[in-house]
Amino acid sequence: MTASARSVRRPAASFKVRRRGLSPKRQAEFDTWIETWGLSIDGPPLDWPAVFGRDGRVVLDVGFGHGESTIAMAAAEPDLDVIGVEVHTPGAVTVLDAIEHQGLHQIRVVHGDVLLLLDRVPAGSLAGIRVYFPDPWTKRRNHHRRLIRQDVLAALVDRLSTGGFLHLATDIADYAESMEAVCTAEPRLTGGVIDRPDWRPLTRFEQRGLDAGRRPTDLLYTRT
C-alpha cells in the first residue's frame, strides 16, 4: 500500500473469539453463499464497480455482529453499496441469508479481520465507514486491543473520500471518551458526539446494554 493508505498489524486481535458453530445445513448454506456474495481477505486492491457491477457509493460496515443494522440499513438505502466485515460465522451467514432471500445484492460479506481487508481497500475510495459497538475490552490491561485507536483510525481515514463519513457507536463510557479523543486528534476529521440517530437500527446487543443501564454514545465525523 502507499503511504496514504497504510497497513495495520497488531500482535493481539481486536475481537474476542466466540466458539459458536453452525448446523450442517447452515454450514452448507454459508459455504455456497460466501462463494457468490463474499470477498476474500487476501488479494489485489478491490475495484468497486467490478465488485458491485455499478459505479456507486461504497460503505464499510465493520464488525456487524448479528447483522441487524447492516440488513436494515441496506434495505433502507438500496443505492448504497456495502462491504460488511465480521469474524463470527453465525452473523456472517445471517447477512448472507438476507442477501440471498431479501434481494440485498448491494452487500458483500467479508468473513475475517478488517485489519487484513484494509490492504485491499484503495485510498480515498469509501463514502463512509460504520463501526457500531466494537468489542469494548473493558479491563484496562486490555485497552490496547480496542479497535478504535490511533493506528487503526488513521488507516480507516486514509480510505475515506473527502466528504466521507465515519460513524462510531459504543455503550461503554470510557471507550466513547477514548474514541472522541482519538478522532479529535485526527486533523482530517471534523465532527463529534451526536444524539442517537433514529436511522441507526436498534439491535439486540444495544438493547441488552440499555436493559443493563448503559446508554449508547454516537460519534459522527466527516473527512475534510
Residue frames relative to the residue before (quaternion, step in Angstrom):
aa qw qx qy qz dx dy dz
M 1.0000 0.0000 0.0000 0.0000 0.00 0.00 0.00
T 0.5118 -0.6228 0.4862 0.3374 3.56 -1.21 0.48
A 0.6854 -0.4812 0.3468 0.4224 3.53 -1.32 0.25
S 0.6610 0.5139 -0.3114 0.4494 3.61 1.14 -0.56
A 0.7485 0.2336 -0.1744 0.5957 3.60 1.26 -0.08
R 0.0533 -0.8763 0.4788 0.0062 3.52 0.55 1.23
S 0.4387 -0.6535 0.5539 0.2713 3.53 -1.34 0.40
V 0.1630 -0.7573 0.6225 0.1113 3.53 -1.31 0.43
R 0.0447 0.7605 -0.6472 0.0286 3.55 -0.97 0.90
R 0.0871 -0.7915 0.6043 0.0268 3.56 -1.00 0.86
P 0.5220 -0.6464 0.4495 0.3280 3.60 -1.09 0.59
A 0.7648 0.2456 -0.1484 0.5769 3.60 1.22 -0.47
A 0.5216 -0.6582 0.4483 0.3061 3.58 -0.99 0.85
S 0.4343 -0.6966 0.5129 0.2511 3.55 -1.20 0.60
F 0.7032 0.3895 -0.2524 0.5386 3.59 1.28 0.09
K 0.4412 -0.6646 0.5360 0.2761 3.53 -1.25 0.54
V 0.4038 -0.7018 0.5322 0.2475 3.56 -0.95 0.89
R 0.0947 -0.7870 0.6092 0.0227 3.57 -0.84 1.06
R 0.3008 -0.8115 0.4866 0.1190 3.57 -0.64 1.17
R 0.3463 0.7130 -0.5431 0.2770 3.58 0.56 1.10
G 0.2321 -0.8088 0.5296 0.1068 3.55 -0.60 1.15
L 0.4892 -0.6299 0.5168 0.3112 3.52 -1.39 -0.13
S 0.5427 -0.5635 0.4954 0.3776 3.55 -1.26 0.41
P 0.6599 -0.5024 0.3537 0.4325 3.62 -1.13 0.38
K 0.6475 0.5162 -0.3237 0.4576 3.61 0.97 -0.81
R 0.6877 0.4742 -0.2878 0.4684 3.56 0.88 -0.96
Q 0.6198 0.5383 -0.3429 0.4566 3.59 1.03 -0.71
A 0.6488 0.5101 -0.3180 0.4667 3.58 0.98 -0.81
E 0.6366 0.5134 -0.3223 0.4768 3.58 1.04 -0.77
F 0.6332 0.5298 -0.3263 0.4603 3.56 0.96 -0.87
D 0.6730 0.5114 -0.3010 0.4416 3.58 0.83 -1.00
T 0.6697 0.4885 -0.2944 0.4756 3.59 1.05 -0.75
W 0.7267 0.4639 -0.2570 0.4366 3.55 0.74 -1.07
I 0.6425 0.5308 -0.3522 0.4260 3.61 0.96 -0.73
E 0.5848 0.5682 -0.3693 0.4458 3.58 1.18 -0.46
T 0.7178 0.4343 -0.2397 0.4886 3.57 1.07 -0.76
W 0.8283 0.2506 -0.0737 0.4958 3.54 0.80 -1.06
G 0.6072 0.5850 -0.3510 0.4073 3.59 1.22 0.08
L 0.2250 -0.7205 0.6342 0.1672 3.51 -1.37 0.32
S 0.4471 -0.6986 0.4958 0.2575 3.55 -1.01 0.82
I 0.5636 -0.5790 0.4810 0.3402 3.51 -1.23 0.61
D 0.7609 0.3606 -0.1753 0.5102 3.57 0.96 -0.91
G 0.5114 0.6490 -0.4789 0.2965 3.53 -1.21 0.56
P 0.6932 -0.4630 0.3451 0.4313 3.56 -1.31 -0.06
P 0.6981 -0.4285 0.3362 0.4648 3.61 -1.23 0.13
L 0.4502 -0.7124 0.4825 0.2388 3.53 -1.00 0.89
D 0.2373 -0.7270 0.6306 0.1327 3.53 -1.16 0.77
W 0.3602 -0.7943 0.4397 0.2144 3.59 -0.20 1.27
P 0.6438 0.4958 -0.3614 0.4573 3.69 0.84 -0.68
A 0.6462 0.5021 -0.3249 0.4740 3.59 1.06 -0.67
V 0.6440 0.5295 -0.3179 0.4515 3.59 1.04 -0.76
F 0.8168 0.2956 -0.1148 0.4819 3.56 0.79 -1.07
G 0.4418 -0.7101 0.4505 0.3125 3.58 1.22 -0.23
R 0.7449 0.2376 -0.1953 0.5920 3.56 1.22 0.45
D 0.4273 -0.6885 0.5279 0.2543 3.56 -1.23 0.46
G 0.2298 0.8012 -0.5106 0.2111 3.55 0.21 1.32
R 0.6463 -0.4747 0.4192 0.4256 3.51 -1.38 -0.22
V 0.1753 -0.8037 0.5665 0.0486 3.56 -0.90 1.01
V 0.1224 -0.7795 0.6133 0.0359 3.54 -0.98 1.00
L 0.2842 -0.7326 0.5975 0.1598 3.56 -1.09 0.83
D 0.1277 -0.7918 0.5970 0.0181 3.57 -0.68 1.19
V 0.1403 -0.8546 0.4995 0.0223 3.57 -0.11 1.36
G 0.8587 0.0280 -0.0409 0.5100 3.56 -0.82 1.05
F 0.0903 0.8708 -0.4789 0.0649 3.57 0.74 1.05
G 0.4394 -0.7380 0.4435 0.2559 3.62 1.23 0.15
H 0.8205 -0.1273 0.1347 0.5408 3.56 -0.72 -1.09
G 0.5400 -0.6830 0.3632 0.3316 3.57 1.25 -0.19
E 0.4041 0.7448 -0.4717 0.2441 3.60 1.20 -0.05
S 0.6823 0.4837 -0.3005 0.4585 3.59 0.86 -0.93
T 0.6462 0.5318 -0.3206 0.4437 3.56 0.91 -0.92
I 0.6864 0.4861 -0.2836 0.4605 3.58 0.86 -0.97
A 0.6981 0.4793 -0.2850 0.4491 3.59 0.79 -1.00
M 0.6908 0.4720 -0.2927 0.4629 3.60 0.90 -0.86
A 0.6211 0.5229 -0.3472 0.4693 3.60 1.08 -0.62
A 0.6443 0.5151 -0.3217 0.4648 3.57 1.01 -0.78
A 0.6932 0.4731 -0.2694 0.4723 3.58 1.06 -0.76
E 0.7815 0.2343 -0.1186 0.5659 3.61 1.17 -0.54
P 0.0606 -0.8593 0.5068 0.0336 3.62 0.49 1.15
D 0.6425 0.5302 -0.3328 0.4420 3.61 1.18 -0.36
L 0.6320 0.5142 -0.3265 0.4791 3.59 1.29 -0.11
D 0.2899 -0.7528 0.5680 0.1634 3.58 -0.83 1.01
V 0.1642 -0.8236 0.5427 0.0158 3.57 -0.88 1.01
I 0.1464 -0.7230 0.6695 0.0873 3.52 -1.07 0.92
G 0.0858 -0.8123 0.5767 0.0150 3.58 -0.43 1.22
V 0.1210 -0.8065 0.5784 0.0160 3.57 -0.76 1.09
E 0.1738 0.7731 -0.5913 0.1498 3.58 -0.80 1.03
V 0.3732 -0.7485 0.5080 0.2057 3.58 -0.94 0.91
H 0.6924 0.4912 -0.2719 0.4531 3.57 1.14 -0.58
T 0.4885 -0.7350 0.3990 0.2491 3.54 -0.58 1.23
P 0.6391 0.5312 -0.3711 0.4143 3.69 0.81 -0.73
G 0.6651 0.4814 -0.3106 0.4790 3.60 0.96 -0.76
A 0.6413 0.5341 -0.3274 0.4431 3.56 0.97 -0.84
V 0.6892 0.4699 -0.2977 0.4643 3.60 0.90 -0.85
T 0.5799 0.5659 -0.3783 0.4475 3.61 1.13 -0.50
V 0.6784 0.4637 -0.2927 0.4890 3.58 0.93 -0.85
L 0.6202 0.5327 -0.3409 0.4641 3.60 1.01 -0.72
D 0.6222 0.5351 -0.3296 0.4667 3.57 1.03 -0.78
A 0.6636 0.4996 -0.3043 0.4663 3.59 0.95 -0.85
I 0.6125 0.5317 -0.3503 0.4685 3.58 1.02 -0.73
E 0.7017 0.4971 -0.2599 0.4392 3.52 0.87 -1.04
H 0.8260 0.2936 -0.1082 0.4688 3.57 0.81 -1.02
Q 0.7204 0.3816 -0.2576 0.5186 3.61 1.22 -0.23
G 0.5090 -0.6931 0.3981 0.3196 3.56 1.26 0.19
L 0.4068 0.7158 -0.4749 0.3109 3.58 1.15 0.52
H 0.0630 0.8715 -0.4816 0.0674 3.52 0.77 1.10
Q 0.5679 0.5768 -0.3899 0.4389 3.57 1.28 0.13
I 0.5957 0.5215 -0.3766 0.4809 3.60 1.27 0.28
R 0.0621 -0.7351 0.6713 0.0714 3.52 -1.23 0.69
V 0.2769 -0.7803 0.5470 0.1238 3.56 -1.00 0.86
V 0.1220 -0.7480 0.6493 0.0633 3.52 -1.05 0.90
H 0.1803 -0.7883 0.5837 0.0738 3.56 -0.61 1.18
G 0.6324 0.5082 -0.3561 0.4638 3.55 0.03 1.27
D 0.7312 -0.4373 0.3421 0.3964 3.51 -1.42 -0.20
V 0.4605 -0.7085 0.4626 0.2683 3.57 -0.70 1.07
L 0.6001 0.5770 -0.3790 0.4041 3.61 1.04 -0.60
L 0.6518 0.4837 -0.3125 0.4935 3.58 1.11 -0.61
L 0.6309 0.5463 -0.3304 0.4408 3.57 1.00 -0.79
L 0.5930 0.6181 -0.3805 0.3486 3.61 0.96 -0.79
D 0.5938 0.5769 -0.3744 0.4175 3.58 1.09 -0.54
R 0.6910 0.4495 -0.2787 0.4928 3.60 1.22 -0.33
V 0.6275 0.5497 -0.3275 0.4436 3.59 1.25 -0.21
P 0.3682 -0.7676 0.4733 0.2263 3.62 -0.42 1.14
A 0.6092 -0.5529 0.4311 0.3705 3.54 -1.22 0.57
G 0.8641 0.1517 -0.1130 0.4665 3.53 -1.11 0.80
S 0.5338 0.6860 -0.3732 0.3243 3.61 1.21 0.24
L 0.6735 0.5057 -0.2935 0.4521 3.62 1.23 -0.21
A 0.3891 -0.7064 0.5471 0.2241 3.54 -1.09 0.82
G 0.8161 -0.0622 0.0499 0.5724 3.58 1.17 -0.41
I 0.1562 -0.7431 0.6425 0.1028 3.51 -1.36 0.40
R 0.0967 -0.7843 0.6119 0.0329 3.55 -0.94 0.98
V 0.0185 0.7679 -0.6395 0.0328 3.57 -0.91 0.97
Y 0.0135 0.8296 -0.5538 0.0699 3.56 -0.11 1.31
F 0.8710 -0.0810 0.0174 0.4843 3.54 -0.81 1.14
P 0.0604 0.7967 -0.5946 0.0899 3.60 0.59 1.12
D 0.6822 -0.4672 0.3445 0.4445 3.57 -1.22 0.44
P 0.3662 -0.8054 0.4255 0.1903 3.61 -0.56 1.14
W 0.1533 -0.8066 0.5541 0.1370 3.61 1.15 -0.49
T 0.0364 -0.8869 0.4605 0.0048 3.53 0.71 1.17
K 0.6266 0.5247 -0.3581 0.4515 3.62 1.09 -0.54
R 0.5650 -0.6487 0.3920 0.3262 3.56 -0.84 1.00
R 0.6493 0.5337 -0.3344 0.4263 3.59 0.97 -0.76
N 0.7120 0.4277 -0.2528 0.4963 3.60 1.24 -0.32
H 0.3831 0.7539 -0.4743 0.2446 3.61 1.22 0.03
H 0.5953 0.5818 -0.3684 0.4141 3.60 1.12 -0.56
R 0.6458 0.5249 -0.3227 0.4509 3.60 1.23 -0.33
R 0.4579 0.6888 -0.4552 0.3296 3.59 1.21 -0.15
L 0.5350 -0.6607 0.4296 0.3044 3.54 -0.99 0.87
I 0.7593 0.3694 -0.2129 0.4917 3.58 0.78 -1.00
R 0.2838 0.6807 -0.6109 0.2880 3.46 -0.12 1.47
Q 0.7628 -0.4296 0.2217 0.4295 3.57 -1.26 0.32
D 0.6645 0.5294 -0.3284 0.4127 3.59 0.89 -0.87
V 0.7070 0.4389 -0.2625 0.4884 3.57 0.86 -0.97
L 0.6234 0.5480 -0.3542 0.4309 3.58 0.93 -0.80
A 0.6570 0.5105 -0.3193 0.4536 3.59 0.88 -0.90
A 0.6622 0.5027 -0.3052 0.4644 3.59 0.98 -0.85
L 0.6340 0.5158 -0.3311 0.4716 3.60 1.04 -0.72
V 0.6795 0.4902 -0.2979 0.4574 3.58 0.86 -0.94
D 0.5430 0.6075 -0.3912 0.4280 3.59 1.13 -0.58
R 0.7588 0.4209 -0.1944 0.4575 3.56 0.98 -0.88
L 0.5402 0.5914 -0.4078 0.4384 3.58 1.30 0.05
S 0.4194 -0.6554 0.5602 0.2842 3.54 -1.12 0.68
T 0.6158 -0.5046 0.4316 0.4241 3.57 -1.24 0.30
G 0.7692 0.2640 -0.2336 0.5330 3.56 -0.72 1.09
G 0.5065 0.6478 -0.4207 0.3831 3.59 1.28 -0.10
F 0.3785 -0.7486 0.5070 0.1982 3.57 -1.17 0.58
L 0.1589 -0.7162 0.6680 0.1251 3.50 -1.37 0.46
H 0.0260 -0.8023 0.5956 -0.0310 3.58 -0.63 1.15
L 0.0575 -0.7968 0.6008 -0.0296 3.54 -0.66 1.22
A 0.0247 0.7828 -0.6218 -0.0076 3.58 -1.18 0.55
T 0.1084 0.7624 -0.6325 0.0839 3.55 -1.11 0.80
D 0.2664 -0.7484 0.5752 0.1953 3.57 -1.22 0.43
I 0.5227 0.5683 -0.4292 0.4685 3.55 1.23 0.57
A 0.4354 -0.7673 0.4001 0.2484 3.57 -0.30 1.32
D 0.7133 0.4431 -0.2919 0.4579 3.61 0.79 -0.89
Y 0.5926 0.5344 -0.3719 0.4742 3.61 1.18 -0.45
A 0.6178 0.5355 -0.3416 0.4635 3.59 1.01 -0.76
E 0.6488 0.5075 -0.3136 0.4723 3.58 0.97 -0.84
S 0.6552 0.5062 -0.3071 0.4692 3.58 0.98 -0.84
M 0.6260 0.5316 -0.3313 0.4645 3.59 0.97 -0.86
E 0.6758 0.4988 -0.3008 0.4518 3.57 0.85 -0.96
A 0.6544 0.5154 -0.3188 0.4523 3.58 0.95 -0.84
V 0.6630 0.5004 -0.3069 0.4646 3.58 0.93 -0.91
C 0.6861 0.4788 -0.2917 0.4636 3.60 0.90 -0.88
T 0.6226 0.5342 -0.3415 0.4586 3.60 1.04 -0.71
A 0.6838 0.4882 -0.2821 0.4632 3.58 1.07 -0.71
E 0.6024 0.5453 -0.3578 0.4602 3.60 1.27 -0.21
P 0.3465 -0.8025 0.4422 0.2011 3.62 -0.26 1.24
R 0.6502 0.5325 -0.3249 0.4337 3.60 1.18 -0.36
L 0.6766 0.4712 -0.2883 0.4869 3.59 1.29 -0.04
T 0.0432 -0.7539 0.6535 0.0509 3.52 -1.22 0.64
G 0.4980 0.6323 -0.4748 0.3561 3.57 -0.95 0.84
G 0.0696 -0.8048 0.5868 0.0550 3.57 -1.18 -0.52
V 0.7798 -0.2958 0.2500 0.4919 3.53 -1.25 -0.53
I 0.0733 -0.7789 0.6224 0.0222 3.55 -1.04 0.88
D 0.5985 -0.5017 0.4555 0.4274 3.55 -1.30 0.17
R 0.6002 -0.5644 0.4068 0.3947 3.56 -1.10 0.62
P 0.3303 -0.7734 0.5005 0.2054 3.61 -0.57 1.08
D 0.5296 -0.6419 0.4537 0.3189 3.57 -1.02 0.80
W 0.6691 0.5297 -0.3053 0.4225 3.58 1.11 -0.62
R 0.5803 0.5087 -0.4113 0.4850 3.61 1.21 0.05
P 0.3942 -0.7595 0.4560 0.2446 3.61 -0.41 1.16
L 0.4398 -0.6566 0.5489 0.2724 3.53 -1.19 0.67
T 0.1652 -0.8051 0.5655 0.0688 3.58 -0.67 1.10
R 0.6783 -0.4682 0.3689 0.4298 3.53 -1.30 0.21
F 0.6349 0.5377 -0.3301 0.4460 3.56 1.00 -0.82
E 0.6765 0.4785 -0.3013 0.4718 3.59 0.86 -0.91
Q 0.6400 0.5307 -0.3335 0.4445 3.60 0.97 -0.80
R 0.6220 0.5259 -0.3481 0.4641 3.60 1.01 -0.70
G 0.6400 0.5161 -0.3241 0.4680 3.57 1.03 -0.72
L 0.6401 0.5146 -0.3184 0.4734 3.57 0.98 -0.83
D 0.6461 0.5190 -0.3157 0.4620 3.57 0.97 -0.85
A 0.6991 0.4449 -0.2583 0.4966 3.58 1.15 -0.63
G 0.5979 -0.6097 0.3385 0.3952 3.58 1.30 0.09
R 0.5311 0.6117 -0.4219 0.4071 3.58 1.23 0.28
R 0.2325 -0.7770 0.5733 0.1163 3.56 -0.86 0.99
P 0.4246 -0.7173 0.4819 0.2700 3.62 -0.85 0.85
T 0.1945 -0.7238 0.6466 0.1420 3.51 -1.31 0.52
D 0.1482 -0.7681 0.6188 0.0713 3.56 -0.92 1.00
L 0.0832 -0.7700 0.6320 0.0272 3.54 -1.06 0.88
L 0.0478 -0.8116 0.5818 -0.0213 3.56 -0.75 1.06
Y 0.0229 -0.8097 0.5838 -0.0551 3.56 -0.76 1.13
T 0.2356 -0.7309 0.6227 0.1502 3.52 -1.32 0.46
R 0.3842 -0.6914 0.5539 0.2598 3.56 -1.02 0.76
T 0.2560 -0.7822 0.5538 0.1264 3.56 -0.74 1.08
